[in-house]
Amino acid sequence: MLTVWRTHLRQWVLKRGQTTSTLAVETGTSQSAAATVPNAATNRIVGKWLVGCSGLVLGAVVLGGVTRLTESGLSMVDWHLVKEMKPPQSQAEWEAEFAKYQQFPEFKILNHDMTLTEFKFIFYMEWGHRMWGRLVGLAYILPTMYFWRKGYFTRSMKGRVLGLCGFVFFQGLLGWYMVKSGLEEKPESYDIPRVSQYRLASHLGSALLLYCASLWTGLTLMLTPNQFVETRRLAQLRRFAKGTGGLVFLTALSGAFVAGLDAGLVYNSFPKMGDRWIPDDLLAFSPALKNVFENPTTVQFDHRILAISSLAAITGLYFYSRRLLLPRRAKIAIGCLTAMAYTQVALGISTLLLYVPTPLAATHQSGSVALLTFAIWVLAELRRVAK
């Protein structure tokens, strides 16, 4: 009997040892897997960071639009990376800054009766825009350094984030290059001082590219890919969505030429331009190509055509998507894109008919970025995942 009990005890001890060893191995394996970076958890962290950065870029675009609409962009006549972070404090400093502004065309031609109090308003608008740009730069660069050190980036992601950080720096230089064009003396011109519409479009376009790249990368890291049954119709829907997104981007970019030339003030009627569908001065400049970028009438006409084309494309995308069995998130994204498209067109028409009031015009510009946001969300939901 004692022998039997000893045998059972020995078997129990052996089983206990095997179980402990197995648990130790499993625990070590799980800890090793958890310690391996990058992983799904770190990807979500990086994704949230990039989406947050895209939100800051959105803020910079909106603030830049308000700065342009309030004609504040030429109030700071020089550029210093660190020195200008502190605005004038004393009365003497404000008077010195105002005296510098008075030497340039905008004051001489447009604001010759401006007071110091009025100058402070436009100065703070431009200063706020520049400081926001520096905040955007820090939001990209500092976390990049931290995540790089922690090993959160794959090899391909390292190239992407370096590109994004470099693009932020380029965007700042491009902004000052744009402002310089409005500070130049132009004796042969009788127009009011304004920045070059080409440089304005480049500045806005690069900001939108930075926004799109950050948002796309962030969403693809955060969102679990949808599982699709690959069909010919689904491939067509993806191509349709890509083309629509490109059209939305082009429409937003054309708005920079409208803003740069004050083209929203030349024909304040809809759907006709004045009493005509096609105005007489559509091709007033020679050569004809010059009208596309420098004739306010043509610029407004093109923006109308692009906006209506975008609305038609998004509407077509919505109805085509209804013929497919799509995941819930993808349906919501396409629905939001469609609703925003009609809202944006309504905002644009209202802005035109009311002679471009600043609050409504700023809302319309913000709406263009919101529309682009939903277009990127749709593309992220429809993306094909590499096997």
For each residue, the residues with C-beta under 8 A, 3 or more apart:
1: 4 5
2: 5 6
3: 6 7
4: 1 7 8
5: 1 2 8 9
6: 2 3 9 10
7: 3 4 10 11
8: 4 5 11 12
9: 5 6 12 13
10: 6 7 13 14
11: 7 8 14 15
12: 8 9 15 16
13: 9 10 16 17
14: 10 11 17 18
15: 11 12 18 19
16: 12 13 19 20
17: 13 14 20 21
18: 14 15 21 22
19: 15 16 22 23
20: 16 17 23 24
21: 17 18 24 25
22: 18 19 25 26
23: 19 20 26 27
24: 20 21 27 28
25: 21 22 28 29
26: 22 23 29 30
27: 23 24 30 31
28: 24 25 31 32
29: 25 26 32 33
30: 26 27 33 34
31: 27 28 34 35
32: 28 29 35 36
33: 29 30 36 39
34: 30 31 39
35: 31 32
36: 32 33 39
37: 42 150 151 152
38: 42 43 46 151 152 153 154 157
39: 33 34 36 42 43
40: 43 44
41: 44 45
42: 37 38 39 45 46 150 152
43: 38 39 40 46 47 221 222
44: 40 41 47 48 221 222
45: 41 42 48 49 147 152
46: 38 42 43 49 50 147 152 153 157 218 221
47: 43 44 50 51 217 218 219 220 221 222
48: 44 45 51 52 218 222
49: 45 46 52 53 143 147 218
50: 46 47 53 54 164 214 215 217 218 221
51: 47 48 54 55 214 215 218 219 222
52: 48 49 55 56 139 218
53: 49 50 56 57 136 139 140 164 214 218
54: 50 51 57 58 211 214 215 218
55: 51 52 58 59
56: 52 53 59 60 132 135 136 139
57: 53 54 60 61 136 207 210 211 214
58: 54 55 61 62 211 369 373
59: 55 56 62 63 132
60: 56 57 63 64 129 132 133 136 207
61: 57 58 64 65 204 207 208 211 365 366 369
62: 58 59 65 66 362 365 366 369
63: 59 60 66 67 128 129 132
64: 60 61 67 68 129 203 204 207
65: 61 62 68 69 259 361 362 365 366
66: 62 63 69 70 125 358 362
67: 63 64 70 72 73 125 126 128 129
68: 64 65 71 72 73 200 259
69: 65 66 259 356 358 361 362
70: 66 67 121 122 125 358
71: 68 74 106 110 122
72: 67 68 75 121 122 123 125 126
73: 67 68 126 129 179 182 195
74: 71 77 104 106 126 179 182 183 193 195
75: 72 101 119 122 123 125 126
76: 79 84 123 126 127 130 179
77: 74 100 101 103 104 183
78: 84 100
79: 76 84 176 179
80: 83 84
81: 84
82: 85
83: 80 86
84: 76 78 79 80 81 87 127 130
85: 82 131 134
86: 83 89
87: 84 123 124 127
88: 93 94 96 97 123
89: 86 93
90: 93 94
91: 94 95
92: 95 96
93: 88 89 90 96 97
94: 88 90 91 97 98 116 119 120
95: 91 92 98 99 116
96: 88 92 93 99 100
97: 88 93 94 100 101 119 123
98: 94 95 101 102 116 119
99: 95 96 102 103
100: 77 78 96 97 103 104
101: 75 77 97 98 104 106 107 119 123
102: 98 99 107 108
103: 77 99 100 107
104: 74 77 100 101 107 108 183 193
105: 108 109 110 182 183 184 185 186 193
106: 71 74 101 109 110 111 182 183 192 193
107: 101 102 103 104 110 111 112 114
108: 102 104 105 112
109: 105 106 112 192 193
110: 71 105 106 107 192 193
111: 106 107 114 118
112: 107 108 109
113:
114: 107 111 118 119
115: 118 119
116: 94 95 98 119 120
117: 120 121
118: 111 114 115 121 122
119: 75 94 97 98 101 114 115 116 122 123
120: 94 116 117 123 124
121: 70 72 117 118 124 125
122: 70 71 72 75 118 119 125 126
123: 72 75 76 87 88 97 101 119 120 126 127
124: 87 120 121 127 128
125: 66 67 70 72 75 121 122 128 129
126: 67 72 73 74 75 76 122 123 129 130
127: 76 84 87 123 124 130 131
128: 63 67 124 125 131 132
129: 60 63 64 67 73 125 126 132 133
130: 76 84 126 127 133 134 175
131: 85 127 128 134 135
132: 56 59 60 63 128 129 135 136
133: 60 129 130 136 137 171 172 175
134: 85 130 131 137 138
135: 56 131 132 138 139
136: 53 56 57 60 132 133 139 140 168
137: 133 134 140 141 168 169 172
138: 134 135 141 142
139: 52 53 56 135 136 142 143
140: 53 136 137 143 144 161 164 165 168
141: 137 138 144 145 165 168
142: 138 139 145 146
143: 49 139 140 146 147
144: 140 141 147 148 161 162 165
145: 141 142 148 149
146: 142 143 149 150
147: 45 46 49 143 144 150 152 153 161
148: 144 145 151 152 153 158 161
149: 145 146
150: 37 42 146 147
151: 37 38 148
152: 37 38 42 45 46 147 148
153: 38 46 147 148 157 158 161
154: 38 157 158
155: 158 159
156: 159 160
157: 38 46 153 154 160 161
158: 148 153 154 155 161 162
159: 155 156 162 163
160: 156 157 163 164 213 217
161: 140 144 147 148 153 157 158 164 165
162: 144 158 159 165 166
163: 159 160 166 167 213
164: 50 53 140 160 161 167 168 210 213 214 217
165: 140 141 144 161 162 168 169
166: 162 163 169 170
167: 163 164 170 171 206 209 210 213
168: 136 137 140 141 164 165 171 172 210
169: 137 165 166 172 173
170: 166 167 173 174 206
171: 133 167 168 174 175 203 206 207 210
172: 133 137 168 169 175 176
173: 169 170 176 177
174: 170 171 177 178 199 202 203 206
175: 130 133 171 172 178 179 203
176: 79 172 173 179 180
177: 173 174 180 181 199
178: 174 175 181 182 195 196 199 200 202 203
179: 73 74 76 79 175 176 182 183 195
180: 176 177 183 184
181: 177 178 184 195 196 199
182: 73 74 105 106 178 179 193 194 195 196
183: 74 77 104 105 106 179 180 193
184: 105 180 181
185: 105
186: 105 189 191 193
187:
188:
189: 186
190:
191: 186 194
192: 106 109 110
193: 74 104 105 106 109 110 182 183 186
194: 182 191 197 260 262
195: 73 74 178 179 181 182 199 200 260
196: 178 181 182 199 200 260
197: 194 200 201 256 257 259 260 261 293 294
198: 201 202 260 293
199: 174 177 178 181 195 196 202 203
200: 68 178 195 196 197 203 204 256 257 259 260
201: 197 198 204 205 253 256 257 260
202: 174 178 198 199 205 206
203: 64 171 174 175 178 199 200 206 207 256
204: 61 64 200 201 207 208 252 253 255 256
205: 201 202 208 209 253 256
206: 167 170 171 174 202 203 209 210
207: 57 60 61 64 171 203 204 210 211
208: 61 204 205 211 212 249 252 253 369 372
209: 167 205 206 212 213
210: 57 164 167 168 171 206 207 213 214
211: 54 57 58 61 207 208 214 215 369 372
212: 208 209 215 216 249 372 376
213: 160 163 164 167 209 210 216 217
214: 50 51 53 54 57 164 210 211 217 218
215: 50 51 54 211 212 218 219 373 376
216: 212 213 219 220 376 379 380
217: 47 50 160 164 213 214 220 221
218: 46 47 48 49 50 51 52 53 54 214 215 221 222
219: 47 51 215 216 222 223 376 377 380
220: 47 216 217 223 380 383
221: 43 44 46 47 50 217 218
222: 43 44 47 48 51 218 219
223: 219 220 329 380 381
224:
225: 383 385
226: 327 329 330 381 382
227: 327
228: 234 327 384
229: 234
230: 234 235 384
231: 234 235 324
232: 235 236
233: 236 237 323 324
234: 228 229 230 231 237 238 324 382
235: 230 231 232 238 239
236: 232 233 239 240 320
237: 233 234 240 241 317 320 321 324 382
238: 234 235 241 242 382 384
239: 235 236 242 243
240: 236 237 243 244 313 316 317 320
241: 237 238 244 245 317 375 378 379 382
242: 238 239 245 246 379
243: 239 240 246 247 313
244: 240 241 247 248 310 313 314 317 375
245: 241 242 248 249 372 375 376 378 379
246: 242 243 249 250
247: 243 244 250 251 306 309 310 313
248: 244 245 251 252 310 314 371 372 375
249: 208 212 245 246 252 253 372 375
250: 246 247 253 254 306
251: 247 248 254 255 303 306 307 309 310 368
252: 204 208 248 249 255 368 369 371 372
253: 201 204 205 208 249 250 256
254: 250 251 257 258 299 302 303 306
255: 204 251 252 258 259 303 365 368
256: 197 200 201 203 204 205 253 259 260
257: 197 200 201 254 260 261 263 293 299 302 303
258: 254 255 261 263 264 299 300 303
259: 65 68 69 197 200 255 256 262 263 264 365
260: 194 195 196 197 198 200 201 256 257
261: 197 257 258 294 296 299
262: 194 259 265 266 296
263: 257 258 259 266 296 297 299 300 303
264: 258 259 268 300 351 352 356 361
265: 262 268 296 355 356
266: 262 263 296 297 300
267: 273 274 279 297 300 352
268: 264 265 352 353 355
269: 272 273 274 352 353
270: 349 352 353
271: 277
272: 269 275 276 277
273: 267 269 276 277 278 279 297 300 301
274: 267 269 279
275: 272
276: 272 273 279 280
277: 271 272 273
278: 273 282 301
279: 267 273 274 276 282 297 301
280: 276
281: 284 295 297
282: 278 279 291 295 297 298 301
283: 288 291 295 298
284: 281 291 295 297
285: 288 290 291 294 295
286: 290
287: 290
288: 283 285 291
289: 292 293
290: 285 286 287 293 294 295
291: 282 283 284 285 288 294 295 297 298
292: 289 295 298 299 302
293: 197 198 257 289 290 299
294: 197 261 285 290 291 299
295: 281 282 283 284 285 290 291 292 298 299
296: 261 262 263 265 266 299 300
297: 263 266 267 273 279 281 282 284 291 300 301
298: 282 283 291 292 295 301 302
299: 254 257 258 261 263 292 293 294 295 296 302 303
300: 258 263 264 266 267 273 296 297 303 304
301: 273 278 279 282 297 298 304 305
302: 254 257 292 298 299 305 306
303: 251 254 255 257 258 263 299 300 306 307
304: 300 301 307 308
305: 301 302 308 309
306: 247 250 251 254 302 303 309 310
307: 251 303 304 310 311 344 345 348
308: 304 305 311 312 345
309: 247 251 305 306 312 313
310: 244 247 248 251 306 307 313 314 341 371
311: 307 308 314 315 341 342 345
312: 308 309 315 316
313: 240 243 244 247 309 310 316 317
314: 244 248 310 311 317 318 337 338 341
315: 311 312 318 319 338 341
316: 240 312 313 319 320
317: 237 240 241 244 313 314 320 321 334 337 338 378
318: 314 315 321 322 334 335 337 338
319: 315 316 322 323
320: 236 237 240 316 317 323 324
321: 237 317 318 324 326 330 331 334
322: 318 319
323: 233 319 320
324: 231 233 234 237 320 321
325:
326: 321 330 331 334
327: 226 227 228 330 331 381
328: 331 332
329: 223 226 332 333 381
330: 226 321 326 327 333 334 378 381 382
331: 321 326 327 328 334 335
332: 328 329 335 336
333: 329 330 336 337 374 377 378 380 381
334: 317 318 321 326 330 331 337 338 378
335: 318 331 332 338 339
336: 332 333 339 340 374 377
337: 314 317 318 333 334 340 341 371 374 375 377 378
338: 314 315 317 318 334 335 341 342
339: 335 336 342 343
340: 336 337 343 344 367 370 371 374
341: 310 311 314 315 337 338 344 345 371
342: 311 338 339 345 346
343: 339 340 346 347 367
344: 307 340 341 347 348 364 367 368 370 371
345: 307 308 311 341 342 348 349
346: 342 343 349 350
347: 343 344 350 351 360 363 364 367
348: 307 344 345 351 352 364
349: 270 345 346 352 353
350: 346 347 353 354 360 364
351: 264 347 348 354 356 357 360 361 364
352: 264 267 268 269 270 348 349 356
353: 268 269 270 349 350
354: 350 351 357 360
355: 265 268
356: 69 264 265 351 352 360 361
357: 351 354 360 361
358: 66 69 70 361 362
359: 362 363
360: 347 350 351 354 356 357 363 364
361: 65 69 264 351 356 357 358 364 365
362: 62 65 66 69 358 359 365 366
363: 347 359 360 366 367
364: 344 347 348 350 351 360 361 367 368
365: 61 62 65 255 259 361 362 368 369
366: 61 62 65 362 363 369 370
367: 340 343 344 347 363 364 370 371
368: 251 252 255 344 364 365 371 372
369: 58 61 62 208 211 252 365 366 372 373
370: 340 344 366 367 373 374
371: 248 252 310 337 340 341 344 367 368 374 375
372: 208 211 212 245 248 249 252 368 369 375 376
373: 58 215 369 370 376 377
374: 333 336 337 340 370 371 377 378
375: 241 244 245 248 249 337 371 372 378 379
376: 212 215 216 219 245 372 373 379 380
377: 219 333 336 337 373 374 380 381
378: 241 245 317 330 333 334 337 374 375 381 382
379: 216 241 242 245 375 376 382 383
380: 216 219 220 223 333 376 377 383
381: 223 226 327 329 330 333 377 378
382: 226 234 237 238 241 330 378 379
383: 220 225 379 380
384: 228 230 238
385: 225
386:
387:
